[in-house]
Amino acid sequence: MSPGLRSGALVGASALRVRNILPWAGLGVALEHVLETSRQPRQRHLEGGARVGFDWGF
């Protein structure tokens, strides 16, 4: 493990609820900053991706 900071955002949309299930999808981006230690130099990472899921109201 390395100490650091992470910041990100996700923009998503959902469809109509069908039989207590609410599907959704989103696109996200995150920026990570890993602090310098005696074993590794300072690093920055820019990440992007997609997420899908559903909310289930049982």
mmCIF file as Biopython writes it, N, C-alpha, C and O atoms, coordinates in Angstrom:
data_model
#
loop_
_atom_site.group_PDB
_atom_site.id
_atom_site.type_symbol
_atom_site.label_atom_id
_atom_site.label_alt_id
_atom_site.label_comp_id
_atom_site.label_asym_id
_atom_site.label_entity_id
_atom_site.label_seq_id
_atom_site.pdbx_PDB_ins_code
_atom_site.Cartn_x
_atom_site.Cartn_y
_atom_site.Cartn_z
_atom_site.occupancy
_atom_site.B_iso_or_equiv
_atom_site.auth_seq_id
_atom_site.auth_asym_id
_atom_site.pdbx_PDB_model_num
ATOM 1   N N  . MET A ? 1  ? 0.834   -1.185 0.000   1.0 0.0 1  A 1 
ATOM 2   C CA . MET A ? 1  ? 0.000   0.000  0.000   1.0 0.0 1  A 1 
ATOM 3   C C  . MET A ? 1  ? 0.875   1.243  0.000   1.0 0.0 1  A 1 
ATOM 4   O O  . MET A ? 1  ? 1.936   1.280  0.622   1.0 0.0 1  A 1 
ATOM 5   N N  . SER A ? 2  ? 0.406   2.256  -0.709  1.0 0.0 2  A 1 
ATOM 6   C CA . SER A ? 2  ? 1.107   3.532  -0.781  1.0 0.0 2  A 1 
ATOM 7   C C  . SER A ? 2  ? 0.134   4.646  -0.435  1.0 0.0 2  A 1 
ATOM 8   O O  . SER A ? 2  ? -1.023  4.606  -0.856  1.0 0.0 2  A 1 
ATOM 9   N N  . PRO A ? 3  ? 0.582   5.641  0.325   1.0 0.0 3  A 1 
ATOM 10  C CA . PRO A ? 3  ? -0.310  6.760  0.644   1.0 0.0 3  A 1 
ATOM 11  C C  . PRO A ? 3  ? -0.552  7.625  -0.586  1.0 0.0 3  A 1 
ATOM 12  O O  . PRO A ? 3  ? 0.330   7.779  -1.430  1.0 0.0 3  A 1 
ATOM 13  N N  . GLY A ? 4  ? -1.760  8.190  -0.680  1.0 0.0 4  A 1 
ATOM 14  C CA . GLY A ? 4  ? -2.064  9.038  -1.816  1.0 0.0 4  A 1 
ATOM 15  C C  . GLY A ? 4  ? -3.454  9.627  -1.728  1.0 0.0 4  A 1 
ATOM 16  O O  . GLY A ? 4  ? -4.140  9.503  -0.713  1.0 0.0 4  A 1 
ATOM 17  N N  . LEU A ? 5  ? -3.854  10.268 -2.807  1.0 0.0 5  A 1 
ATOM 18  C CA . LEU A ? 5  ? -5.154  10.930 -2.907  1.0 0.0 5  A 1 
ATOM 19  C C  . LEU A ? 5  ? -5.853  10.465 -4.174  1.0 0.0 5  A 1 
ATOM 20  O O  . LEU A ? 5  ? -5.201  10.128 -5.164  1.0 0.0 5  A 1 
ATOM 21  N N  . ARG A ? 6  ? -7.188  10.447 -4.141  1.0 0.0 6  A 1 
ATOM 22  C CA . ARG A ? 6  ? -7.961  10.076 -5.317  1.0 0.0 6  A 1 
ATOM 23  C C  . ARG A ? 6  ? -9.183  10.967 -5.410  1.0 0.0 6  A 1 
ATOM 24  O O  . ARG A ? 6  ? -9.872  11.208 -4.418  1.0 0.0 6  A 1 
ATOM 25  N N  . SER A ? 7  ? -9.446  11.455 -6.620  1.0 0.0 7  A 1 
ATOM 26  C CA . SER A ? 7  ? -10.621 12.281 -6.871  1.0 0.0 7  A 1 
ATOM 27  C C  . SER A ? 7  ? -11.247 11.807 -8.176  1.0 0.0 7  A 1 
ATOM 28  O O  . SER A ? 7  ? -10.537 11.495 -9.132  1.0 0.0 7  A 1 
ATOM 29  N N  . GLY A ? 8  ? -12.567 11.754 -8.216  1.0 0.0 8  A 1 
ATOM 30  C CA . GLY A ? 8  ? -13.215 11.275 -9.428  1.0 0.0 8  A 1 
ATOM 31  C C  . GLY A ? 8  ? -14.636 11.759 -9.556  1.0 0.0 8  A 1 
ATOM 32  O O  . GLY A ? 8  ? -15.206 12.335 -8.630  1.0 0.0 8  A 1 
ATOM 33  N N  . ALA A ? 9  ? -15.206 11.511 -10.741 1.0 0.0 9  A 1 
ATOM 34  C CA . ALA A ? 9  ? -16.587 11.893 -11.015 1.0 0.0 9  A 1 
ATOM 35  C C  . ALA A ? 9  ? -17.213 10.845 -11.917 1.0 0.0 9  A 1 
ATOM 36  O O  . ALA A ? 9  ? -16.525 10.207 -12.714 1.0 0.0 9  A 1 
ATOM 37  N N  . LEU A ? 10 ? -18.528 10.671 -11.786 1.0 0.0 10 A 1 
ATOM 38  C CA . LEU A ? 10 ? -19.291 9.727  -12.594 1.0 0.0 10 A 1 
ATOM 39  C C  . LEU A ? 10 ? -20.559 10.406 -13.066 1.0 0.0 10 A 1 
ATOM 40  O O  . LEU A ? 10 ? -21.268 11.033 -12.278 1.0 0.0 10 A 1 
ATOM 41  N N  . VAL A ? 11 ? -20.846 10.280 -14.360 1.0 0.0 11 A 1 
ATOM 42  C CA . VAL A ? 11 ? -22.079 10.800 -14.937 1.0 0.0 11 A 1 
ATOM 43  C C  . VAL A ? 11 ? -22.860 9.613  -15.447 1.0 0.0 11 A 1 
ATOM 44  O O  . VAL A ? 11 ? -22.333 8.789  -16.195 1.0 0.0 11 A 1 
ATOM 45  N N  . GLY A ? 12 ? -24.119 9.523  -15.044 1.0 0.0 12 A 1 
ATOM 46  C CA . GLY A ? 12 ? -24.891 8.347  -15.415 1.0 0.0 12 A 1 
ATOM 47  C C  . GLY A ? 12 ? -26.324 8.658  -15.785 1.0 0.0 12 A 1 
ATOM 48  O O  . GLY A ? 12 ? -26.803 9.784  -15.650 1.0 0.0 12 A 1 
ATOM 49  N N  . ALA A ? 13 ? -26.991 7.615  -16.258 1.0 0.0 13 A 1 
ATOM 50  C CA . ALA A ? 13 ? -28.401 7.703  -16.624 1.0 0.0 13 A 1 
ATOM 51  C C  . ALA A ? 13 ? -29.078 6.406  -16.217 1.0 0.0 13 A 1 
ATOM 52  O O  . ALA A ? 13 ? -28.436 5.359  -16.128 1.0 0.0 13 A 1 
ATOM 53  N N  . SER A ? 14 ? -30.367 6.484  -15.973 1.0 0.0 14 A 1 
ATOM 54  C CA . SER A ? 14 ? -31.112 5.280  -15.614 1.0 0.0 14 A 1 
ATOM 55  C C  . SER A ? 14 ? -32.359 5.165  -16.481 1.0 0.0 14 A 1 
ATOM 56  O O  . SER A ? 14 ? -32.854 6.151  -17.026 1.0 0.0 14 A 1 
ATOM 57  N N  . ALA A ? 15 ? -32.849 3.948  -16.594 1.0 0.0 15 A 1 
ATOM 58  C CA . ALA A ? 15 ? -34.061 3.683  -17.373 1.0 0.0 15 A 1 
ATOM 59  C C  . ALA A ? 15 ? -35.268 3.653  -16.439 1.0 0.0 15 A 1 
ATOM 60  O O  . ALA A ? 15 ? -35.130 3.868  -15.235 1.0 0.0 15 A 1 
ATOM 61  N N  . LEU A ? 16 ? -36.417 3.393  -16.980 1.0 0.0 16 A 1 
ATOM 62  C CA . LEU A ? 16 ? -37.628 3.294  -16.170 1.0 0.0 16 A 1 
ATOM 63  C C  . LEU A ? 16 ? -37.580 2.049  -15.299 1.0 0.0 16 A 1 
ATOM 64  O O  . LEU A ? 16 ? -37.039 1.019  -15.699 1.0 0.0 16 A 1 
ATOM 65  N N  . ARG A ? 17 ? -38.145 2.152  -14.120 1.0 0.0 17 A 1 
ATOM 66  C CA . ARG A ? 17 ? -38.218 1.012  -13.200 1.0 0.0 17 A 1 
ATOM 67  C C  . ARG A ? 17 ? -39.172 -0.037 -13.755 1.0 0.0 17 A 1 
ATOM 68  O O  . ARG A ? 17 ? -40.299 0.276  -14.139 1.0 0.0 17 A 1 
ATOM 69  N N  . VAL A ? 18 ? -38.709 -1.289 -13.793 1.0 0.0 18 A 1 
ATOM 70  C CA . VAL A ? 18 ? -39.517 -2.405 -14.269 1.0 0.0 18 A 1 
ATOM 71  C C  . VAL A ? 18 ? -39.505 -3.480 -13.192 1.0 0.0 18 A 1 
ATOM 72  O O  . VAL A ? 18 ? -38.453 -4.055 -12.911 1.0 0.0 18 A 1 
ATOM 73  N N  . ARG A ? 19 ? -40.650 -3.761 -12.586 1.0 0.0 19 A 1 
ATOM 74  C CA . ARG A ? 19 ? -40.795 -4.785 -11.547 1.0 0.0 19 A 1 
ATOM 75  C C  . ARG A ? 19 ? -39.773 -4.626 -10.428 1.0 0.0 19 A 1 
ATOM 76  O O  . ARG A ? 19 ? -39.079 -5.581 -10.077 1.0 0.0 19 A 1 
ATOM 77  N N  . ASN A ? 20 ? -39.679 -3.441 -9.876  1.0 0.0 20 A 1 
ATOM 78  C CA . ASN A ? 20 ? -38.800 -3.102 -8.757  1.0 0.0 20 A 1 
ATOM 79  C C  . ASN A ? 20 ? -37.311 -3.155 -9.095  1.0 0.0 20 A 1 
ATOM 80  O O  . ASN A ? 20 ? -36.488 -3.200 -8.180  1.0 0.0 20 A 1 
ATOM 81  N N  . ILE A ? 21 ? -36.939 -3.151 -10.367 1.0 0.0 21 A 1 
ATOM 82  C CA . ILE A ? 21 ? -35.530 -3.101 -10.779 1.0 0.0 21 A 1 
ATOM 83  C C  . ILE A ? 21 ? -35.304 -1.824 -11.572 1.0 0.0 21 A 1 
ATOM 84  O O  . ILE A ? 21 ? -36.032 -1.535 -12.522 1.0 0.0 21 A 1 
ATOM 85  N N  . LEU A ? 22 ? -34.281 -1.053 -11.173 1.0 0.0 22 A 1 
ATOM 86  C CA . LEU A ? 22 ? -33.946 0.206  -11.827 1.0 0.0 22 A 1 
ATOM 87  C C  . LEU A ? 22 ? -32.541 0.094  -12.410 1.0 0.0 22 A 1 
ATOM 88  O O  . LEU A ? 22 ? -31.566 0.264  -11.678 1.0 0.0 22 A 1 
ATOM 89  N N  . PRO A ? 23 ? -32.404 -0.193 -13.731 1.0 0.0 23 A 1 
ATOM 90  C CA . PRO A ? 23 ? -31.077 -0.306 -14.337 1.0 0.0 23 A 1 
ATOM 91  C C  . PRO A ? 23 ? -30.450 1.069  -14.563 1.0 0.0 23 A 1 
ATOM 92  O O  . PRO A ? 23 ? -31.155 2.054  -14.778 1.0 0.0 23 A 1 
ATOM 93  N N  . TRP A ? 24 ? -29.115 1.125  -14.513 1.0 0.0 24 A 1 
ATOM 94  C CA . TRP A ? 24 ? -28.404 2.368  -14.745 1.0 0.0 24 A 1 
ATOM 95  C C  . TRP A ? 24 ? -27.043 2.090  -15.382 1.0 0.0 24 A 1 
ATOM 96  O O  . TRP A ? 24 ? -26.545 0.966  -15.330 1.0 0.0 24 A 1 
ATOM 97  N N  . ALA A ? 25 ? -26.449 3.119  -15.981 1.0 0.0 25 A 1 
ATOM 98  C CA . ALA A ? 25 ? -25.120 3.038  -16.586 1.0 0.0 25 A 1 
ATOM 99  C C  . ALA A ? 25 ? -24.457 4.406  -16.457 1.0 0.0 25 A 1 
ATOM 100 O O  . ALA A ? 25 ? -25.137 5.431  -16.416 1.0 0.0 25 A 1 
ATOM 101 N N  . GLY A ? 26 ? -23.125 4.416  -16.394 1.0 0.0 26 A 1 
ATOM 102 C CA . GLY A ? 26 ? -22.424 5.684  -16.250 1.0 0.0 26 A 1 
ATOM 103 C C  . GLY A ? 26 ? -21.004 5.632  -16.774 1.0 0.0 26 A 1 
ATOM 104 O O  . GLY A ? 26 ? -20.406 4.563  -16.893 1.0 0.0 26 A 1 
ATOM 105 N N  . LEU A ? 27 ? -20.468 6.816  -17.088 1.0 0.0 27 A 1 
ATOM 106 C CA . LEU A ? 27 ? -19.079 6.983  -17.510 1.0 0.0 27 A 1 
ATOM 107 C C  . LEU A ? 27 ? -18.361 7.793  -16.441 1.0 0.0 27 A 1 
ATOM 108 O O  . LEU A ? 27 ? -18.890 8.789  -15.948 1.0 0.0 27 A 1 
ATOM 109 N N  . GLY A ? 28 ? -17.156 7.365  -16.085 1.0 0.0 28 A 1 
ATOM 110 C CA . GLY A ? 28 ? -16.435 8.042  -15.016 1.0 0.0 28 A 1 
ATOM 111 C C  . GLY A ? 28 ? -14.996 8.328  -15.357 1.0 0.0 28 A 1 
ATOM 112 O O  . GLY A ? 28 ? -14.424 7.734  -16.271 1.0 0.0 28 A 1 
ATOM 113 N N  . VAL A ? 29 ? -14.419 9.247  -14.611 1.0 0.0 29 A 1 
ATOM 114 C CA . VAL A ? 29 ? -13.007 9.601  -14.736 1.0 0.0 29 A 1 
ATOM 115 C C  . VAL A ? 29 ? -12.468 9.840  -13.330 1.0 0.0 29 A 1 
ATOM 116 O O  . VAL A ? 29 ? -13.171 10.372 -12.471 1.0 0.0 29 A 1 
ATOM 117 N N  . ALA A ? 30 ? -11.214 9.442  -13.100 1.0 0.0 30 A 1 
ATOM 118 C CA . ALA A ? 30 ? -10.597 9.621  -11.782 1.0 0.0 30 A 1 
ATOM 119 C C  . ALA A ? 30 ? -9.132  10.008 -11.953 1.0 0.0 30 A 1 
ATOM 120 O O  . ALA A ? 30 ? -8.476  9.587  -12.906 1.0 0.0 30 A 1 
ATOM 121 N N  . LEU A ? 31 ? -8.632  10.805 -11.031 1.0 0.0 31 A 1 
ATOM 122 C CA . LEU A ? 31 ? -7.228  11.203 -10.997 1.0 0.0 31 A 1 
ATOM 123 C C  . LEU A ? 31 ? -6.662  10.744 -9.666  1.0 0.0 31 A 1 
ATOM 124 O O  . LEU A ? 31 ? -7.201  11.081 -8.612  1.0 0.0 31 A 1 
ATOM 125 N N  . GLU A ? 32 ? -5.561  9.964  -9.704  1.0 0.0 32 A 1 
ATOM 126 C CA . GLU A ? 32 ? -4.902  9.480  -8.495  1.0 0.0 32 A 1 
ATOM 127 C C  . GLU A ? 32 ? -3.522  10.102 -8.387  1.0 0.0 32 A 1 
ATOM 128 O O  . GLU A ? 32 ? -2.814  10.249 -9.383  1.0 0.0 32 A 1 
ATOM 129 N N  . HIS A ? 33 ? -3.151  10.465 -7.173  1.0 0.0 33 A 1 
ATOM 130 C CA . HIS A ? 33 ? -1.829  11.024 -6.890  1.0 0.0 33 A 1 
ATOM 131 C C  . HIS A ? 33 ? -1.218  10.180 -5.775  1.0 0.0 33 A 1 
ATOM 132 O O  . HIS A ? 33 ? -1.697  10.203 -4.642  1.0 0.0 33 A 1 
ATOM 133 N N  . VAL A ? 34 ? -0.163  9.436  -6.097  1.0 0.0 34 A 1 
ATOM 134 C CA . VAL A ? 34 ? 0.521   8.585  -5.122  1.0 0.0 34 A 1 
ATOM 135 C C  . VAL A ? 34 ? 1.736   9.351  -4.606  1.0 0.0 34 A 1 
ATOM 136 O O  . VAL A ? 34 ? 2.564   9.815  -5.390  1.0 0.0 34 A 1 
ATOM 137 N N  . LEU A ? 35 ? 1.838   9.480  -3.287  1.0 0.0 35 A 1 
ATOM 138 C CA . LEU A ? 35 ? 2.926   10.242 -2.688  1.0 0.0 35 A 1 
ATOM 139 C C  . LEU A ? 35 ? 4.251   9.492  -2.786  1.0 0.0 35 A 1 
ATOM 140 O O  . LEU A ? 35 ? 4.283   8.264  -2.853  1.0 0.0 35 A 1 
ATOM 141 N N  . GLU A ? 36 ? 5.321   10.243 -2.793  1.0 0.0 36 A 1 
ATOM 142 C CA . GLU A ? 36 ? 6.659   9.670  -2.882  1.0 0.0 36 A 1 
ATOM 143 C C  . GLU A ? 36 ? 7.036   8.987  -1.565  1.0 0.0 36 A 1 
ATOM 144 O O  . GLU A ? 36 ? 6.799   9.524  -0.483  1.0 0.0 36 A 1 
ATOM 145 N N  . THR A ? 37 ? 7.620   7.804  -1.674  1.0 0.0 37 A 1 
ATOM 146 C CA . THR A ? 37 ? 8.128   7.078  -0.512  1.0 0.0 37 A 1 
ATOM 147 C C  . THR A ? 37 ? 9.582   6.711  -0.786  1.0 0.0 37 A 1 
ATOM 148 O O  . THR A ? 37 ? 10.124  7.032  -1.844  1.0 0.0 37 A 1 
ATOM 149 N N  . SER A ? 38 ? 10.208  6.035  0.178   1.0 0.0 38 A 1 
ATOM 150 C CA . SER A ? 38 ? 11.607  5.648  -0.006  1.0 0.0 38 A 1 
ATOM 151 C C  . SER A ? 38 ? 11.753  4.567  -1.078  1.0 0.0 38 A 1 
ATOM 152 O O  . SER A ? 38 ? 12.846  4.373  -1.610  1.0 0.0 38 A 1 
ATOM 153 N N  . ARG A ? 39 ? 10.666  3.861  -1.402  1.0 0.0 39 A 1 
ATOM 154 C CA . ARG A ? 39 ? 10.728  2.775  -2.379  1.0 0.0 39 A 1 
ATOM 155 C C  . ARG A ? 39 ? 10.239  3.149  -3.771  1.0 0.0 39 A 1 
ATOM 156 O O  . ARG A ? 39 ? 10.556  2.454  -4.737  1.0 0.0 39 A 1 
ATOM 157 N N  . GLN A ? 40 ? 9.469   4.239  -3.898  1.0 0.0 40 A 1 
ATOM 158 C CA . GLN A ? 40 ? 8.934   4.595  -5.215  1.0 0.0 40 A 1 
ATOM 159 C C  . GLN A ? 40 ? 8.813   6.099  -5.363  1.0 0.0 40 A 1 
ATOM 160 O O  . GLN A ? 40 ? 8.626   6.811  -4.376  1.0 0.0 40 A 1 
ATOM 161 N N  . PRO A ? 41 ? 8.919   6.593  -6.605  1.0 0.0 41 A 1 
ATOM 162 C CA . PRO A ? 41 ? 8.771   8.028  -6.845  1.0 0.0 41 A 1 
ATOM 163 C C  . PRO A ? 41 ? 7.294   8.447  -6.843  1.0 0.0 41 A 1 
ATOM 164 O O  . PRO A ? 41 ? 6.397   7.604  -6.827  1.0 0.0 41 A 1 
ATOM 165 N N  . ARG A ? 42 ? 7.067   9.738  -6.861  1.0 0.0 42 A 1 
ATOM 166 C CA . ARG A ? 42 ? 5.708   10.283 -6.946  1.0 0.0 42 A 1 
ATOM 167 C C  . ARG A ? 42 ? 5.082   9.877  -8.275  1.0 0.0 42 A 1 
ATOM 168 O O  . ARG A ? 42 ? 5.761   9.868  -9.302  1.0 0.0 42 A 1 
ATOM 169 N N  . GLN A ? 43 ? 3.781   9.539  -8.263  1.0 0.0 43 A 1 
ATOM 170 C CA . GLN A ? 43 ? 3.098   9.102  -9.480  1.0 0.0 43 A 1 
ATOM 171 C C  . GLN A ? 43 ? 1.734   9.767  -9.578  1.0 0.0 43 A 1 
ATOM 172 O O  . GLN A ? 43 ? 1.108   10.104 -8.573  1.0 0.0 43 A 1 
ATOM 173 N N  . ARG A ? 44 ? 1.288   9.947  -10.827 1.0 0.0 44 A 1 
ATOM 174 C CA . ARG A ? 44 ? -0.067  10.423 -11.099 1.0 0.0 44 A 1 
ATOM 175 C C  . ARG A ? 44 ? -0.687  9.519  -12.144 1.0 0.0 44 A 1 
ATOM 176 O O  . ARG A ? 44 ? -0.037  9.137  -13.118 1.0 0.0 44 A 1 
ATOM 177 N N  . HIS A ? 45 ? -1.957  9.178  -11.932 1.0 0.0 45 A 1 
ATOM 178 C CA . HIS A ? 45 ? -2.673  8.296  -12.849 1.0 0.0 45 A 1 
ATOM 179 C C  . HIS A ? 45 ? -4.007  8.937  -13.212 1.0 0.0 45 A 1 
ATOM 180 O O  . HIS A ? 45 ? -4.728  9.425  -12.342 1.0 0.0 45 A 1 
ATOM 181 N N  . LEU A ? 46 ? -4.324  8.931  -14.490 1.0 0.0 46 A 1 
ATOM 182 C CA . LEU A ? 46 ? -5.628  9.367  -14.972 1.0 0.0 46 A 1 
ATOM 183 C C  . LEU A ? 46 ? -6.348  8.122  -15.474 1.0 0.0 46 A 1 
ATOM 184 O O  . LEU A ? 46 ? -5.846  7.421  -16.353 1.0 0.0 46 A 1 
ATOM 185 N N  . GLU A ? 47 ? -7.525  7.849  -14.914 1.0 0.0 47 A 1 
ATOM 186 C CA . GLU A ? 47 ? -8.269  6.639  -15.245 1.0 0.0 47 A 1 
ATOM 187 C C  . GLU A ? 47 ? -9.648  7.002  -15.762 1.0 0.0 47 A 1 
ATOM 188 O O  . GLU A ? 47 ? -10.232 8.007  -15.357 1.0 0.0 47 A 1 
ATOM 189 N N  . GLY A ? 48 ? -10.155 6.187  -16.649 1.0 0.0 48 A 1 
ATOM 190 C CA . GLY A ? 48 ? -11.502 6.361  -17.169 1.0 0.0 48 A 1 
ATOM 191 C C  . GLY A ? 48 ? -12.169 5.009  -17.302 1.0 0.0 48 A 1 
ATOM 192 O O  . GLY A ? 48 ? -11.492 3.986  -17.408 1.0 0.0 48 A 1 
ATOM 193 N N  . GLY A ? 49 ? -13.482 4.998  -17.296 1.0 0.0 49 A 1 
ATOM 194 C CA . GLY A ? 49 ? -14.165 3.721  -17.442 1.0 0.0 49 A 1 
ATOM 195 C C  . GLY A ? 49 ? -15.674 3.862  -17.432 1.0 0.0 49 A 1 
ATOM 196 O O  . GLY A ? 49 ? -16.226 4.960  -17.352 1.0 0.0 49 A 1 
ATOM 197 N N  . ALA A ? 50 ? -16.313 2.720  -17.515 1.0 0.0 50 A 1 
ATOM 198 C CA . ALA A ? 50 ? -17.771 2.664  -17.532 1.0 0.0 50 A 1 
ATOM 199 C C  . ALA A ? 50 ? -18.243 1.725  -16.428 1.0 0.0 50 A 1 
ATOM 200 O O  . ALA A ? 50 ? -17.556 0.765  -16.080 1.0 0.0 50 A 1 
ATOM 201 N N  . ARG A ? 51 ? -19.405 2.008  -15.889 1.0 0.0 51 A 1 
ATOM 202 C CA . ARG A ? 51 ? -20.029 1.154  -14.873 1.0 0.0 51 A 1 
ATOM 203 C C  . ARG A ? 51 ? -21.489 0.947  -15.239 1.0 0.0 51 A 1 
ATOM 204 O O  . ARG A ? 51 ? -22.152 1.841  -15.763 1.0 0.0 51 A 1 
ATOM 205 N N  . VAL A ? 52 ? -21.963 -0.233 -14.955 1.0 0.0 52 A 1 
ATOM 206 C CA . VAL A ? 52 ? -23.386 -0.545 -15.134 1.0 0.0 52 A 1 
ATOM 207 C C  . VAL A ? 52 ? -23.877 -1.235 -13.873 1.0 0.0 52 A 1 
ATOM 208 O O  . VAL A ? 52 ? -23.091 -1.844 -13.148 1.0 0.0 52 A 1 
ATOM 209 N N  . GLY A ? 53 ? -25.147 -1.143 -13.613 1.0 0.0 53 A 1 
ATOM 210 C CA . GLY A ? 53 ? -25.689 -1.783 -12.421 1.0 0.0 53 A 1 
ATOM 211 C C  . GLY A ? 53 ? -27.192 -1.654 -12.373 1.0 0.0 53 A 1 
ATOM 212 O O  . GLY A ? 53 ? -27.830 -1.208 -13.327 1.0 0.0 53 A 1 
ATOM 213 N N  . PHE A ? 54 ? -27.749 -2.058 -11.236 1.0 0.0 54 A 1 
ATOM 214 C CA . PHE A ? 54 ? -29.187 -1.926 -11.043 1.0 0.0 54 A 1 
ATOM 215 C C  . PHE A ? 54 ? -29.476 -1.782 -9.555  1.0 0.0 54 A 1 
ATOM 216 O O  . PHE A ? 54 ? -28.757 -2.310 -8.706  1.0 0.0 54 A 1 
ATOM 217 N N  . ASP A ? 55 ? -30.532 -1.062 -9.270  1.0 0.0 55 A 1 
ATOM 218 C CA . ASP A ? 55 ? -31.062 -0.951 -7.915  1.0 0.0 55 A 1 
ATOM 219 C C  . ASP A ? 55 ? -32.270 -1.865 -7.832  1.0 0.0 55 A 1 
ATOM 220 O O  . ASP A ? 55 ? -33.129 -1.867 -8.714  1.0 0.0 55 A 1 
ATOM 221 N N  . TRP A ? 56 ? -32.322 -2.634 -6.768  1.0 0.0 56 A 1 
ATOM 222 C CA . TRP A ? 56 ? -33.394 -3.618 -6.612  1.0 0.0 56 A 1 
ATOM 223 C C  . TRP A ? 56 ? -34.187 -3.278 -5.362  1.0 0.0 56 A 1 
ATOM 224 O O  . TRP A ? 56 ? -33.657 -3.353 -4.253  1.0 0.0 56 A 1 
ATOM 225 N N  . GLY A ? 57 ? -35.435 -2.912 -5.523  1.0 0.0 57 A 1 
ATOM 226 C CA . GLY A ? 57 ? -36.296 -2.599 -4.396  1.0 0.0 57 A 1 
ATOM 227 C C  . GLY A ? 57 ? -37.177 -3.778 -4.052  1.0 0.0 57 A 1 
ATOM 228 O O  . GLY A ? 57 ? -38.282 -3.905 -4.579  1.0 0.0 57 A 1 
ATOM 229 N N  . PHE A ? 58 ? -36.701 -4.642 -3.173  1.0 0.0 58 A 1 
ATOM 230 C CA . PHE A ? 58 ? -37.479 -5.832 -2.825  1.0 0.0 58 A 1 
ATOM 231 C C  . PHE A ? 58 ? -38.335 -5.627 -1.610  1.0 0.0 58 A 1 
ATOM 232 O O  . PHE A ? 58 ? -39.047 -6.542 -1.196  1.0 0.0 58 A 1 
#
